[in-house]
């Protein structure tokens, strides 16, 4: 099974800096964190998982080629999203 490849460019780092998100948190979410929720909408991939401090972080990526994704941004979940995400991880949402 092919493993996803994540591409970082200057725009990736600029977007993360503008959102005050440490690139190490994004890397942790993409490579190490579990549980995670992945969702595709066309060429957009969203990955949500706990960052290094345990807060859920949503990472946005664009698929440039099959299984090759460019990091385009990230943000912390707002309180309502975080509550829903935590409930989903516990199996409390349908």
N, CA, C and O atoms as CSV, one atom per row, in Angstrom:
chain,resi,resn,atom,element,x,y,z
A,1,UNK,N,N,0.844,-1.182,0.000
A,1,UNK,CA,C,0.000,0.000,0.000
A,1,UNK,C,C,0.886,1.241,0.000
A,1,UNK,O,O,1.777,1.360,0.841
A,2,UNK,N,N,0.654,2.171,-0.934
A,2,UNK,CA,C,1.509,3.365,-0.975
A,2,UNK,C,C,1.273,4.256,0.241
A,2,UNK,O,O,0.160,4.354,0.760
A,3,UNK,N,N,2.328,4.887,0.669
A,3,UNK,CA,C,2.250,5.810,1.792
A,3,UNK,C,C,2.147,7.228,1.241
A,3,UNK,O,O,2.816,7.582,0.270
A,4,UNK,N,N,1.295,8.037,1.880
A,4,UNK,CA,C,1.155,9.424,1.446
A,4,UNK,C,C,2.483,10.158,1.594
A,4,UNK,O,O,3.257,9.907,2.518
A,5,UNK,N,N,2.721,11.067,0.663
A,5,UNK,CA,C,3.898,11.934,0.706
A,5,UNK,C,C,3.387,13.346,0.955
A,5,UNK,O,O,2.459,13.804,0.287
A,6,UNK,N,N,3.990,14.029,1.912
A,6,UNK,CA,C,3.590,15.392,2.249
A,6,UNK,C,C,4.686,16.344,1.823
A,6,UNK,O,O,5.852,16.180,2.182
A,7,UNK,N,N,4.291,17.347,1.046
A,7,UNK,CA,C,5.216,18.322,0.483
A,7,UNK,C,C,5.075,19.644,1.237
A,7,UNK,O,O,3.966,20.109,1.499
A,8,UNK,N,N,6.189,20.223,1.572
A,8,UNK,CA,C,6.238,21.523,2.241
A,8,UNK,C,C,6.953,22.497,1.309
A,8,UNK,O,O,7.983,22.158,0.726
A,9,UNK,N,N,6.412,23.702,1.169
A,9,UNK,CA,C,7.099,24.738,0.395
A,9,UNK,C,C,7.060,26.039,1.202
A,9,UNK,O,O,6.549,26.073,2.321
A,10,UNK,N,N,7.601,27.092,0.622
A,10,UNK,CA,C,7.642,28.373,1.340
A,10,UNK,C,C,6.238,28.849,1.716
A,10,UNK,O,O,6.038,29.420,2.788
A,11,UNK,N,N,5.266,28.613,0.828
A,11,UNK,CA,C,3.891,29.019,1.117
A,11,UNK,C,C,3.317,28.232,2.300
A,11,UNK,O,O,2.522,28.769,3.071
A,12,UNK,N,N,3.712,26.973,2.444
A,12,UNK,CA,C,3.262,26.164,3.584
A,12,UNK,C,C,3.706,26.809,4.885
A,12,UNK,O,O,2.901,27.014,5.793
A,13,UNK,N,N,4.982,27.125,4.969
A,13,UNK,CA,C,5.521,27.710,6.196
A,13,UNK,C,C,4.946,29.096,6.453
A,13,UNK,O,O,4.702,29.460,7.603
A,14,UNK,N,N,4.727,29.872,5.398
A,14,UNK,CA,C,4.145,31.216,5.558
A,14,UNK,C,C,2.717,31.122,6.086
A,14,UNK,O,O,2.330,31.890,6.966
A,15,UNK,N,N,1.931,30.187,5.557
A,15,UNK,CA,C,0.547,30.020,6.014
A,15,UNK,C,C,0.504,29.591,7.472
A,15,UNK,O,O,-0.325,30.079,8.240
A,16,UNK,N,N,1.389,28.684,7.856
A,16,UNK,CA,C,1.429,28.234,9.250
A,16,UNK,C,C,1.866,29.362,10.179
A,16,UNK,O,O,1.313,29.524,11.266
A,17,UNK,N,N,2.845,30.133,9.757
A,17,UNK,CA,C,3.293,31.264,10.574
A,17,UNK,C,C,2.174,32.285,10.745
A,17,UNK,O,O,1.988,32.823,11.836
A,18,UNK,N,N,1.430,32.554,9.675
A,18,UNK,CA,C,0.320,33.513,9.748
A,18,UNK,C,C,-0.770,33.029,10.700
A,18,UNK,O,O,-1.455,33.839,11.323
A,19,UNK,N,N,-0.933,31.719,10.814
A,19,UNK,CA,C,-1.950,31.148,11.709
A,19,UNK,C,C,-1.393,30.848,13.096
A,19,UNK,O,O,-2.107,30.328,13.953
A,20,UNK,N,N,-0.117,31.175,13.321
A,20,UNK,CA,C,0.557,30.913,14.600
A,20,UNK,C,C,0.536,29.420,14.946
A,20,UNK,O,O,0.319,29.038,16.096
A,21,UNK,N,N,0.767,28.585,13.922
A,21,UNK,CA,C,0.821,27.137,14.096
A,21,UNK,C,C,2.265,26.695,13.875
A,21,UNK,O,O,2.868,27.024,12.853
A,22,UNK,N,N,2.815,25.955,14.825
A,22,UNK,CA,C,4.177,25.440,14.713
A,22,UNK,C,C,4.195,24.296,13.701
A,22,UNK,O,O,3.370,23.386,13.779
A,23,UNK,N,N,5.121,24.340,12.761
A,23,UNK,CA,C,5.196,23.298,11.741
A,23,UNK,C,C,5.427,21.918,12.365
A,23,UNK,O,O,5.056,20.903,11.777
A,24,UNK,N,N,6.038,21.878,13.551
A,24,UNK,CA,C,6.256,20.594,14.217
A,24,UNK,C,C,4.932,19.961,14.644
A,24,UNK,O,O,4.799,18.737,14.639
A,25,UNK,N,N,3.951,20.793,15.014
A,25,UNK,CA,C,2.629,20.259,15.341
A,25,UNK,C,C,1.970,19.651,14.106
A,25,UNK,O,O,1.336,18.599,14.187
A,26,UNK,N,N,2.123,20.315,12.967
A,26,UNK,CA,C,1.558,19.792,11.714
A,26,UNK,C,C,2.233,18.472,11.356
A,26,UNK,O,O,1.563,17.504,10.996
A,27,UNK,N,N,3.529,18.435,11.452
A,27,UNK,CA,C,4.258,17.208,11.153
A,27,UNK,C,C,3.820,16.080,12.095
A,27,UNK,O,O,3.650,14.940,11.662
A,28,UNK,N,N,3.640,16.394,13.363
A,28,UNK,CA,C,3.193,15.384,14.328
A,28,UNK,C,C,1.821,14.834,13.939
A,28,UNK,O,O,1.602,13.622,13.957
A,29,UNK,N,N,0.898,15.736,13.587
A,29,UNK,CA,C,-0.448,15.314,13.180
A,29,UNK,C,C,-0.382,14.406,11.955
A,29,UNK,O,O,-1.078,13.392,11.902
A,30,UNK,N,N,0.434,14.752,10.983
A,30,UNK,CA,C,0.478,13.991,9.735
A,30,UNK,C,C,1.179,12.640,9.863
A,30,UNK,O,O,0.790,11.678,9.201
A,31,UNK,N,N,2.197,12.561,10.697
A,31,UNK,CA,C,3.014,11.348,10.730
A,31,UNK,C,C,2.843,10.474,11.971
A,31,UNK,O,O,3.109,9.273,11.915
A,32,UNK,N,N,2.405,11.053,13.087
A,32,UNK,CA,C,2.464,10.293,14.332
A,32,UNK,C,C,1.158,10.212,15.113
A,32,UNK,O,O,0.942,9.232,15.826
A,33,UNK,N,N,0.300,11.185,15.006
A,33,UNK,CA,C,-0.843,11.302,15.907
A,33,UNK,C,C,-1.965,10.336,15.555
A,33,UNK,O,O,-2.276,10.116,14.384
A,34,UNK,N,N,-2.556,9.772,16.581
A,34,UNK,CA,C,-3.743,8.936,16.464
A,34,UNK,C,C,-4.605,9.174,17.681
A,34,UNK,O,O,-4.044,9.398,18.754
A,35,UNK,N,N,-5.891,9.143,17.607
A,35,UNK,CA,C,-6.679,8.885,16.400
A,35,UNK,C,C,-6.685,10.101,15.484
A,35,UNK,O,O,-6.425,11.223,15.919
A,36,UNK,N,N,-6.983,9.865,14.221
A,36,UNK,CA,C,-7.087,10.981,13.292
A,36,UNK,C,C,-8.304,10.778,12.408
A,36,UNK,O,O,-8.757,9.657,12.173
A,37,UNK,N,N,-8.819,11.907,11.926
A,37,UNK,CA,C,-9.941,11.900,11.002
A,37,UNK,C,C,-9.443,12.514,9.707
A,37,UNK,O,O,-8.916,13.626,9.691
A,38,UNK,N,N,-9.621,11.768,8.615
A,38,UNK,CA,C,-9.216,12.243,7.292
A,38,UNK,C,C,-10.463,12.401,6.445
A,38,UNK,O,O,-11.350,11.548,6.449
A,39,UNK,N,N,-10.517,13.510,5.715
A,39,UNK,CA,C,-11.651,13.739,4.837
A,39,UNK,C,C,-11.209,14.368,3.531
A,39,UNK,O,O,-10.467,15.350,3.523
A,40,UNK,N,N,-11.674,13.792,2.416
A,40,UNK,CA,C,-11.374,14.313,1.078
A,40,UNK,C,C,-12.577,15.059,0.541
A,40,UNK,O,O,-13.715,14.622,0.716
A,41,UNK,N,N,-12.334,16.174,-0.107
A,41,UNK,CA,C,-13.336,16.887,-0.879
A,41,UNK,C,C,-12.627,17.304,-2.157
A,41,UNK,O,O,-11.944,18.327,-2.199
A,42,UNK,N,N,-12.798,16.502,-3.192
A,42,UNK,CA,C,-12.051,16.745,-4.425
A,42,UNK,C,C,-10.564,16.563,-4.157
A,42,UNK,O,O,-10.142,15.531,-3.635
A,43,UNK,N,N,-9.774,17.567,-4.515
A,43,UNK,CA,C,-8.326,17.500,-4.319
A,43,UNK,C,C,-7.903,17.962,-2.930
A,43,UNK,O,O,-6.713,17.952,-2.612
A,44,UNK,N,N,-8.860,18.366,-2.100
A,44,UNK,CA,C,-8.539,18.854,-0.756
A,44,UNK,C,C,-8.604,17.702,0.234
A,44,UNK,O,O,-9.573,16.943,0.262
A,45,UNK,N,N,-7.566,17.583,1.040
A,45,UNK,CA,C,-7.532,16.614,2.126
A,45,UNK,C,C,-7.455,17.392,3.436
A,45,UNK,O,O,-6.627,18.289,3.594
A,46,UNK,N,N,-8.331,17.033,4.368
A,46,UNK,CA,C,-8.282,17.619,5.720
A,46,UNK,C,C,-7.984,16.488,6.691
A,46,UNK,O,O,-8.638,15.445,6.675
A,47,UNK,N,N,-6.993,16.714,7.529
A,47,UNK,CA,C,-6.610,15.744,8.553
A,47,UNK,C,C,-6.734,16.435,9.903
A,47,UNK,O,O,-6.157,17.500,10.123
A,48,UNK,N,N,-7.496,15.818,10.808
A,48,UNK,CA,C,-7.646,16.359,12.155
A,48,UNK,C,C,-7.194,15.298,13.141
A,48,UNK,O,O,-7.649,14.155,13.100
A,49,UNK,N,N,-6.285,15.696,14.033
A,49,UNK,CA,C,-5.738,14.781,15.030
A,49,UNK,C,C,-5.114,15.621,16.143
A,49,UNK,O,O,-4.907,16.823,15.976
A,50,UNK,N,N,-4.816,14.990,17.274
A,50,UNK,CA,C,-4.175,15.733,18.361
A,50,UNK,C,C,-2.762,16.169,17.978
A,50,UNK,O,O,-1.990,15.403,17.400
A,51,UNK,N,N,-2.446,17.412,18.314
A,51,UNK,CA,C,-1.090,17.920,18.132
A,51,UNK,C,C,-0.238,17.451,19.321
A,51,UNK,O,O,-0.694,16.651,20.138
A,52,UNK,N,N,0.962,17.939,19.410
A,52,UNK,CA,C,1.877,17.496,20.461
A,52,UNK,C,C,1.341,17.753,21.858
A,52,UNK,O,O,1.645,17.001,22.783
A,53,UNK,N,N,0.542,18.809,22.026
A,53,UNK,CA,C,-0.003,19.116,23.354
A,53,UNK,C,C,-1.379,18.506,23.589
A,53,UNK,O,O,-1.993,18.739,24.630
A,54,UNK,N,N,-1.867,17.724,22.624
A,54,UNK,CA,C,-3.150,17.046,22.764
A,54,UNK,C,C,-4.339,17.785,22.185
A,54,UNK,O,O,-5.412,17.199,22.046
A,55,UNK,N,N,-4.180,19.072,21.838
A,55,UNK,CA,C,-5.289,19.820,21.229
A,55,UNK,C,C,-5.481,19.373,19.786
A,55,UNK,O,O,-4.504,19.180,19.061
A,56,UNK,N,N,-6.750,19.203,19.356
A,56,UNK,CA,C,-6.975,18.791,17.973
A,56,UNK,C,C,-6.655,19.913,16.986
A,56,UNK,O,O,-7.088,21.055,17.140
A,57,UNK,N,N,-5.889,19.545,15.981
A,57,UNK,CA,C,-5.439,20.470,14.943
A,57,UNK,C,C,-5.936,19.966,13.602
A,57,UNK,O,O,-5.799,18.785,13.285
A,58,UNK,N,N,-6.513,20.862,12.815
A,58,UNK,CA,C,-6.952,20.536,11.461
A,58,UNK,C,C,-5.880,21.011,10.492
A,58,UNK,O,O,-5.497,22.181,10.504
A,59,UNK,N,N,-5.398,20.102,9.654
A,59,UNK,CA,C,-4.384,20.423,8.653
A,59,UNK,C,C,-5.033,20.308,7.280
A,59,UNK,O,O,-5.696,19.313,6.983
A,60,UNK,N,N,-4.844,21.321,6.446
A,60,UNK,CA,C,-5.393,21.334,5.088
A,60,UNK,C,C,-4.270,21.080,4.089
A,60,UNK,O,O,-3.186,21.655,4.181
A,61,UNK,N,N,-4.562,20.202,3.132
A,61,UNK,CA,C,-3.581,19.834,2.117
A,61,UNK,C,C,-4.261,19.774,0.755
A,61,UNK,O,O,-5.473,19.575,0.665
A,62,UNK,N,N,-3.474,19.950,-0.301
A,62,UNK,CA,C,-3.965,19.831,-1.680
A,62,UNK,C,C,-3.231,18.656,-2.326
A,62,UNK,O,O,-2.009,18.543,-2.232
A,63,UNK,N,N,-3.998,17.786,-2.982
A,63,UNK,CA,C,-3.392,16.638,-3.660
A,63,UNK,C,C,-2.838,17.100,-5.002
A,63,UNK,O,O,-3.590,17.473,-5.903
A,64,UNK,N,N,-1.511,17.072,-5.122
A,64,UNK,CA,C,-0.835,17.467,-6.363
A,64,UNK,C,C,-0.751,16.317,-7.352
A,64,UNK,O,O,-0.764,16.532,-8.564
A,65,UNK,N,N,-0.666,15.110,-6.844
A,65,UNK,CA,C,-0.574,13.882,-7.633
A,65,UNK,C,C,-1.105,12.767,-6.741
A,65,UNK,O,O,-1.272,12.981,-5.540
A,66,UNK,N,N,-1.371,11.599,-7.282
A,66,UNK,CA,C,-1.883,10.528,-6.424
A,66,UNK,C,C,-0.989,10.297,-5.192
A,66,UNK,O,O,0.215,10.066,-5.311
A,67,UNK,N,N,-1.610,10.366,-4.020
A,67,UNK,CA,C,-0.936,10.134,-2.735
A,67,UNK,C,C,0.173,11.136,-2.433
A,67,UNK,O,O,1.044,10.859,-1.608
A,68,UNK,N,N,0.157,12.298,-3.089
A,68,UNK,CA,C,1.151,13.359,-2.861
A,68,UNK,C,C,0.402,14.642,-2.520
A,68,UNK,O,O,-0.340,15.173,-3.345
A,69,UNK,N,N,0.600,15.134,-1.305
A,69,UNK,CA,C,-0.179,16.254,-0.788
A,69,UNK,C,C,0.733,17.407,-0.377
A,69,UNK,O,O,1.770,17.201,0.253
A,70,UNK,N,N,0.330,18.622,-0.742
A,70,UNK,CA,C,1.056,19.833,-0.363
A,70,UNK,C,C,0.338,20.478,0.822
A,70,UNK,O,O,-0.871,20.703,0.776
A,71,UNK,N,N,1.087,20.772,1.876
A,71,UNK,CA,C,0.528,21.425,3.063
A,71,UNK,C,C,0.197,22.869,2.697
A,71,UNK,O,O,1.060,23.609,2.226
A,72,UNK,N,N,-1.075,23.272,2.918
A,72,UNK,CA,C,-1.476,24.643,2.580
A,72,UNK,C,C,-1.956,25.440,3.787
A,72,UNK,O,O,-2.149,26.650,3.675
A,73,UNK,N,N,-2.152,24.802,4.930
A,73,UNK,CA,C,-2.567,25.554,6.109
A,73,UNK,C,C,-2.975,24.636,7.240
A,73,UNK,O,O,-3.022,23.415,7.096
A,74,UNK,N,N,-3.270,25.256,8.370
A,74,UNK,CA,C,-3.733,24.516,9.542
A,74,UNK,C,C,-4.410,25.498,10.483
A,74,UNK,O,O,-4.173,26.704,10.434
A,75,UNK,N,N,-5.263,24.945,11.342
A,75,UNK,CA,C,-5.900,25.777,12.362
A,75,UNK,C,C,-6.346,24.886,13.510
A,75,UNK,O,O,-6.603,23.694,13.341
A,76,UNK,N,N,-6.430,25.507,14.691
A,76,UNK,CA,C,-6.962,24.815,15.853
A,76,UNK,C,C,-8.480,24.757,15.720
A,76,UNK,O,O,-9.096,25.691,15.207
A,77,UNK,N,N,-9.079,23.672,16.177
A,77,UNK,CA,C,-10.532,23.583,16.155
A,77,UNK,C,C,-11.120,24.577,17.136
A,77,UNK,O,O,-10.558,24.814,18.206
A,78,UNK,N,N,-12.275,25.169,16.763
A,78,UNK,CA,C,-12.960,26.054,17.710
A,78,UNK,C,C,-13.633,25.175,18.765
A,78,UNK,O,O,-13.700,23.958,18.596
A,79,UNK,N,N,-14.135,25.775,19.854
A,79,UNK,CA,C,-14.692,24.962,20.944
A,79,UNK,C,C,-15.808,24.001,20.516
A,79,UNK,O,O,-15.835,22.859,20.973
A,80,UNK,N,N,-16.719,24.437,19.657
A,80,UNK,CA,C,-17.808,23.555,19.220
A,80,UNK,C,C,-17.264,22.401,18.383
A,80,UNK,O,O,-17.690,21.258,18.547
A,81,UNK,N,N,-16.319,22.699,17.483
A,81,UNK,CA,C,-15.713,21.644,16.669
A,81,UNK,C,C,-14.941,20.666,17.537
A,81,UNK,O,O,-14.981,19.454,17.324
A,82,UNK,N,N,-14.241,21.211,18.516
A,82,UNK,CA,C,-13.459,20.345,19.411
A,82,UNK,C,C,-14.373,19.396,20.180
A,82,UNK,O,O,-14.066,18.212,20.312
A,83,UNK,N,N,-15.487,19.905,20.685
A,83,UNK,CA,C,-16.440,19.063,21.407
A,83,UNK,C,C,-16.970,17.959,20.505
A,83,UNK,O,O,-17.025,16.797,20.908
A,84,UNK,N,N,-17.361,18.318,19.285
A,84,UNK,CA,C,-17.880,17.318,18.340
A,84,UNK,C,C,-16.801,16.297,17.996
A,84,UNK,O,O,-17.088,15.102,17.926
A,85,UNK,N,N,-15.564,16.746,17.779
A,85,UNK,CA,C,-14.468,15.846,17.455
A,85,UNK,C,C,-14.216,14.875,18.605
A,85,UNK,O,O,-14.032,13.678,18.382
A,86,UNK,N,N,-14.209,15.391,19.835
A,86,UNK,CA,C,-13.980,14.526,20.998
A,86,UNK,C,C,-15.098,13.502,21.142
A,86,UNK,O,O,-14.833,12.345,21.469
A,87,UNK,N,N,-16.342,13.906,20.903
A,87,UNK,CA,C,-17.468,12.970,20.969
A,87,UNK,C,C,-17.339,11.902,19.884
A,87,UNK,O,O,-17.602,10.726,20.131
A,88,UNK,N,N,-16.932,12.318,18.682
A,88,UNK,CA,C,-16.763,11.366,17.593
A,88,UNK,C,C,-15.665,10.357,17.938
A,88,UNK,O,O,-15.816,9.169,17.653
A,89,UNK,N,N,-14.573,10.806,18.540
A,89,UNK,CA,C,-13.488,9.910,18.899
A,89,UNK,C,C,-13.910,8.913,19.971
A,89,UNK,O,O,-13.362,7.813,20.050
A,90,UNK,N,N,-14.873,9.290,20.788
A,90,UNK,CA,C,-15.402,8.393,21.835
A,90,UNK,C,C,-16.538,7.526,21.329
A,90,UNK,O,O,-17.056,6.683,22.062
A,91,UNK,N,N,-16.932,7.734,20.069
A,91,UNK,CA,C,-18.041,6.961,19.495
A,91,UNK,C,C,-19.394,7.426,19.958
A,91,UNK,O,O,-20.359,6.663,19.915
A,92,UNK,N,N,-19.487,8.682,20.409
A,92,UNK,CA,C,-20.751,9.198,20.931
A,92,UNK,C,C,-21.598,9.892,19.875
A,92,UNK,O,O,-22.742,10.251,20.155
A,93,UNK,N,N,-21.076,10.090,18.675
A,93,UNK,CA,C,-21.841,10.707,17.596
A,93,UNK,C,C,-22.236,9.622,16.599
A,93,UNK,O,O,-21.490,8.665,16.389
A,94,UNK,N,N,-23.415,9.772,15.982
A,94,UNK,CA,C,-23.839,8.759,14.991
A,94,UNK,C,C,-22.962,8.793,13.750
A,94,UNK,O,O,-23.176,8.013,12.821
